[in-house]
Amino acid sequence: MSTKLVGPVVRDGEIAEALITAIERDNPDAQVYVDDRGGYIRIHTEKYCRVTRQSLEAALGRSCPLSQIEPALATFAGRIQSGDQEIVWYLEN
């Protein structure tokens, strides 16, 4: 594929499922690619991937500061910008 993909690679199944739902909600015009490798799950979109705390908490059904997902991240593709309310993975321009 010539288009670059960005997004998280997650070890925790519960977090991965919630991230997939939240990323689909927060990136409505993007194709979300999910690659389950057993020990980890790649969740990517093309060039730009955003997840908000609001969408993640709705998917989990509980409060979840974004800093709590960091231990579940094995790695990620692209550059990352994180804050209290959203995490964005993107390609450097």
MDAnalysis code that builds the backbone (N, CA, C; Angstrom):
import MDAnalysis as mda
import numpy as np

u = mda.Universe.empty(279, n_residues=93, atom_resindex=np.repeat(np.arange(93), 3), trajectory=True)
u.add_TopologyAttr("name", ["N", "CA", "C"] * 93)
u.add_TopologyAttr("resid", np.arange(1, 94))
u.add_TopologyAttr("resname", ["MET", "SER", "THR", "LYS", "LEU", "VAL", "GLY", "PRO", "VAL", "VAL", "ARG", "ASP", "GLY", "GLU", "ILE", "ALA", "GLU", "ALA", "LEU", "ILE", "THR", "ALA", "ILE", "GLU", "ARG", "ASP", "ASN", "PRO", "ASP", "ALA", "GLN", "VAL", "TYR", "VAL", "ASP", "ASP", "ARG", "GLY", "GLY", "TYR", "ILE", "ARG", "ILE", "HIS", "THR", "GLU", "LYS", "TYR", "CYS", "ARG", "VAL", "THR", "ARG", "GLN", "SER", "LEU", "GLU", "ALA", "ALA", "LEU", "GLY", "ARG", "SER", "CYS", "PRO", "LEU", "SER", "GLN", "ILE", "GLU", "PRO", "ALA", "LEU", "ALA", "THR", "PHE", "ALA", "GLY", "ARG", "ILE", "GLN", "SER", "GLY", "ASP", "GLN", "GLU", "ILE", "VAL", "TRP", "TYR", "LEU", "GLU", "ASN"])
u.atoms.positions = np.array([
    [0.845, -1.182, 0.000],
    [0.000, 0.000, 0.000],
    [0.884, 1.238, 0.000],
    [0.607, 2.172, -0.874],
    [1.443, 3.366, -0.977],
    [1.100, 4.417, 0.073],
    [-0.115, 4.371, 0.625],
    [-0.516, 5.332, 1.641],
    [0.019, 4.890, 2.992],
    [0.535, 5.817, 3.742],
    [1.085, 5.518, 5.058],
    [-0.019, 5.424, 6.096],
    [0.074, 4.412, 6.948],
    [-0.892, 4.206, 8.014],
    [-0.319, 4.676, 9.337],
    [-1.182, 5.219, 10.192],
    [-0.782, 5.681, 11.513],
    [-1.793, 5.184, 12.545],
    [-1.343, 5.047, 13.789],
    [-2.234, 4.644, 14.865],
    [-1.540, 3.749, 15.872],
    [-2.305, 3.301, 16.874],
    [-1.722, 2.520, 17.967],
    [-1.566, 1.038, 17.646],
    [-0.627, 0.418, 18.349],
    [-0.468, -1.028, 18.382],
    [-0.624, -1.403, 19.852],
    [-1.649, -2.208, 20.150],
    [-2.093, -2.403, 21.531],
    [-1.979, -3.867, 21.943],
    [-1.562, -4.091, 23.192],
    [-1.458, -5.450, 23.744],
    [-2.717, -5.879, 24.482],
    [-3.456, -4.961, 25.071],
    [-4.610, -5.266, 25.921],
    [-5.881, -5.370, 25.072],
    [-6.539, -6.531, 25.097],
    [-7.722, -6.770, 24.278],
    [-8.883, -5.843, 24.576],
    [-9.161, -5.583, 25.860],
    [-10.267, -4.692, 26.230],
    [-10.009, -3.278, 25.715],
    [-8.805, -2.787, 25.922],
    [-8.450, -1.446, 25.441],
    [-8.493, -1.408, 23.913],
    [-8.002, -2.462, 23.271],
    [-7.997, -2.498, 21.808],
    [-9.421, -2.408, 21.254],
    [-10.335, -3.184, 21.805],
    [-11.723, -3.153, 21.330],
    [-12.332, -1.769, 21.528],
    [-12.070, -1.153, 22.679],
    [-12.589, 0.192, 22.945],
    [-11.954, 1.212, 22.003],
    [-10.647, 1.071, 21.744],
    [-9.971, 1.984, 20.821],
    [-10.528, 1.864, 19.403],
    [-10.799, 0.649, 18.958],
    [-11.371, 0.461, 17.624],
    [-12.691, 1.212, 17.514],
    [-13.572, 1.019, 18.488],
    [-14.874, 1.701, 18.491],
    [-14.708, 3.212, 18.536],
    [-13.832, 3.683, 19.430],
    [-13.623, 5.129, 19.590],
    [-12.986, 5.740, 18.339],
    [-12.018, 5.061, 17.751],
    [-11.359, 5.579, 16.549],
    [-12.348, 5.627, 15.389],
    [-13.189, 4.612, 15.266],
    [-14.219, 4.648, 14.220],
    [-15.143, 5.853, 14.414],
    [-15.504, 6.144, 15.651],
    [-16.381, 7.280, 15.956],
    [-15.682, 8.614, 15.705],
    [-14.416, 8.711, 16.104],
    [-13.688, 9.982, 16.019],
    [-13.106, 10.273, 14.637],
    [-13.116, 9.286, 13.758],
    [-12.595, 9.435, 12.393],
    [-13.641, 8.905, 11.409],
    [-14.813, 9.543, 11.348],
    [-15.943, 8.987, 10.582],
    [-15.690, 8.846, 9.085],
    [-14.793, 9.620, 8.524],
    [-14.527, 9.551, 7.090],
    [-13.327, 8.673, 6.737],
    [-12.746, 8.034, 7.741],
    [-11.539, 7.238, 7.518],
    [-11.850, 5.741, 7.544],
    [-11.115, 5.002, 6.751],
    [-11.151, 3.539, 6.818],
    [-10.272, 3.130, 7.994],
    [-10.810, 2.346, 8.930],
    [-10.041, 1.872, 10.077],
    [-9.580, 0.444, 9.775],
    [-8.270, 0.245, 9.804],
    [-7.670, -1.056, 9.541],
    [-7.309, -1.704, 10.869],
    [-7.759, -2.945, 11.078],
    [-7.473, -3.684, 12.306],
    [-6.760, -4.977, 11.914],
    [-5.588, -5.175, 12.507],
    [-4.784, -6.353, 12.219],
    [-4.461, -7.035, 13.546],
    [-5.191, -8.114, 13.855],
    [-5.000, -8.852, 15.108],
    [-3.904, -9.887, 14.910],
    [-2.785, -9.687, 15.584],
    [-1.633, -10.587, 15.471],
    [-1.518, -11.545, 16.662],
    [-2.578, -11.653, 17.439],
    [-2.542, -12.541, 18.599],
    [-1.996, -11.843, 19.829],
    [-0.715, -11.532, 19.842],
    [-0.087, -10.865, 20.984],
    [-0.304, -9.361, 21.001],
    [-0.711, -8.821, 19.861],
    [-0.984, -7.387, 19.780],
    [-1.952, -7.124, 18.632],
    [-2.570, -5.959, 18.672],
    [-3.538, -5.564, 17.654],
    [-3.138, -4.206, 17.098],
    [-2.958, -4.144, 15.779],
    [-2.669, -2.876, 15.106],
    [-3.991, -2.221, 14.730],
    [-4.151, -0.936, 15.074],
    [-5.348, -0.174, 14.721],
    [-4.860, 1.069, 13.985],
    [-5.124, 1.149, 12.683],
    [-4.559, 2.232, 11.888],
    [-5.571, 2.857, 10.943],
    [-5.304, 4.103, 10.609],
    [-6.014, 4.825, 9.563],
    [-4.955, 5.450, 8.663],
    [-5.385, 6.003, 7.557],
    [-4.445, 6.620, 6.628],
    [-4.104, 8.044, 7.060],
    [-2.842, 8.306, 7.288],
    [-2.240, 9.627, 7.511],
    [-2.608, 10.331, 8.815],
    [-3.820, 10.128, 9.360],
    [-4.271, 10.866, 10.543],
    [-5.237, 9.985, 11.327],
    [-5.006, 9.850, 12.635],
    [-5.850, 9.017, 13.489],
    [-6.043, 9.745, 14.819],
    [-7.288, 9.960, 15.184],
    [-7.601, 10.711, 16.406],
    [-8.494, 9.857, 17.299],
    [-8.236, 9.897, 18.602],
    [-9.131, 9.273, 19.575],
    [-9.328, 10.265, 20.716],
    [-10.590, 10.446, 21.114],
    [-10.896, 11.363, 22.210],
    [-11.206, 10.579, 23.477],
    [-10.970, 11.205, 24.587],
    [-11.289, 10.589, 25.874],
    [-12.782, 10.285, 25.948],
    [-13.607, 11.204, 25.464],
    [-15.059, 11.022, 25.505],
    [-15.476, 9.743, 24.760],
    [-14.957, 9.546, 23.556],
    [-15.307, 8.356, 22.775],
    [-14.757, 7.087, 23.407],
    [-13.544, 7.141, 23.933],
    [-12.952, 5.975, 24.573],
    [-13.741, 5.581, 25.815],
    [-14.106, 6.553, 26.627],
    [-14.884, 6.258, 27.829],
    [-16.260, 5.711, 27.486],
    [-16.884, 6.232, 26.430],
    [-18.187, 5.708, 25.997],
    [-18.049, 4.251, 25.563],
    [-16.962, 3.926, 24.860],
    [-16.738, 2.560, 24.398],
    [-16.430, 1.608, 25.558],
    [-15.696, 2.102, 26.551],
    [-15.348, 1.273, 27.712],
    [-16.491, 1.173, 28.712],
    [-17.344, 2.192, 28.741],
    [-18.419, 2.229, 29.723],
    [-17.951, 2.639, 31.109],
    [-16.820, 3.322, 31.157],
    [-16.265, 3.781, 32.441],
    [-15.284, 4.919, 32.182],
    [-14.913, 5.598, 33.251],
    [-13.923, 6.661, 33.164],
    [-12.562, 6.065, 32.820],
    [-11.822, 6.776, 31.968],
    [-10.496, 6.287, 31.583],
    [-9.645, 7.456, 31.115],
    [-8.846, 8.041, 32.000],
    [-7.909, 9.065, 31.538],
    [-7.022, 8.472, 30.439],
    [-6.747, 9.250, 29.418],
    [-5.962, 8.749, 28.290],
    [-4.591, 8.251, 28.708],
    [-4.039, 8.797, 29.775],
    [-2.732, 8.329, 30.251],
    [-2.786, 6.862, 30.683],
    [-3.969, 6.342, 31.008],
    [-4.095, 4.949, 31.431],
    [-3.972, 3.961, 30.268],
    [-4.085, 4.437, 29.028],
    [-3.926, 3.493, 27.914],
    [-2.467, 3.329, 27.510],
    [-1.603, 4.226, 27.978],
    [-0.191, 4.148, 27.601],
    [0.452, 2.794, 27.926],
    [0.174, 2.184, 29.093],
    [0.770, 0.872, 29.371],
    [0.297, -0.220, 28.402],
    [-0.865, -0.038, 27.779],
    [-1.392, -1.032, 26.839],
    [-0.776, -0.889, 25.450],
    [-0.127, 0.251, 25.183],
    [0.467, 0.479, 23.868],
    [1.802, -0.265, 23.746],
    [1.882, -1.153, 22.768],
    [3.157, -1.812, 22.491],
    [4.059, -0.845, 21.735],
    [3.444, -0.130, 20.799],
    [4.117, 0.880, 19.992],
    [3.040, 1.621, 19.230],
    [3.442, 2.429, 18.272],
    [2.482, 3.110, 17.410],
    [3.172, 3.453, 16.108],
    [2.364, 3.745, 15.101],
    [2.903, 4.154, 13.807],
    [2.616, 5.632, 13.610],
    [3.602, 6.375, 13.112],
    [3.454, 7.806, 12.896],
    [3.993, 8.601, 14.068],
    [3.720, 9.869, 14.052],
    [4.063, 10.763, 15.158],
    [2.863, 10.787, 16.103],
    [3.074, 11.164, 17.354],
    [1.987, 11.183, 18.318],
    [1.946, 12.516, 19.041],
    [0.743, 12.997, 19.261],
    [0.511, 14.193, 20.070],
    [-0.596, 13.827, 21.046],
    [-0.292, 13.913, 22.337],
    [-1.299, 13.507, 23.315],
    [-1.566, 14.624, 24.314],
    [-2.785, 14.616, 24.812],
    [-3.215, 15.573, 25.820],
    [-4.234, 14.902, 26.723],
    [-4.888, 15.678, 27.555],
    [-5.867, 15.124, 28.484],
    [-7.144, 14.670, 27.790],
    [-7.478, 15.290, 26.653],
    [-8.764, 15.018, 26.006],
    [-8.669, 14.260, 24.690],
    [-7.473, 14.182, 24.091],
    [-7.344, 13.444, 22.839],
    [-5.907, 13.026, 22.594],
    [-5.781, 11.972, 21.781],
    [-4.489, 11.533, 21.265],
    [-4.620, 11.538, 19.749],
    [-3.603, 12.070, 19.076],
    [-3.598, 12.116, 17.618],
    [-2.299, 11.486, 17.126],
    [-2.437, 10.559, 16.179],
    [-1.287, 10.002, 15.462],
    [-1.352, 10.591, 14.066],
    [-0.209, 10.984, 13.527],
    [-0.216, 11.668, 12.224],
    [1.126, 11.483, 11.528],
    [1.138, 11.816, 10.264],
    [2.383, 11.820, 9.515],
    [2.966, 13.213, 9.583],
    [4.270, 13.293, 9.709],
    [4.934, 14.595, 9.717],
    [4.893, 15.174, 8.319],
    [4.496, 16.435, 8.215],
    [4.399, 17.085, 6.909],
    [5.740, 17.555, 6.421],
])
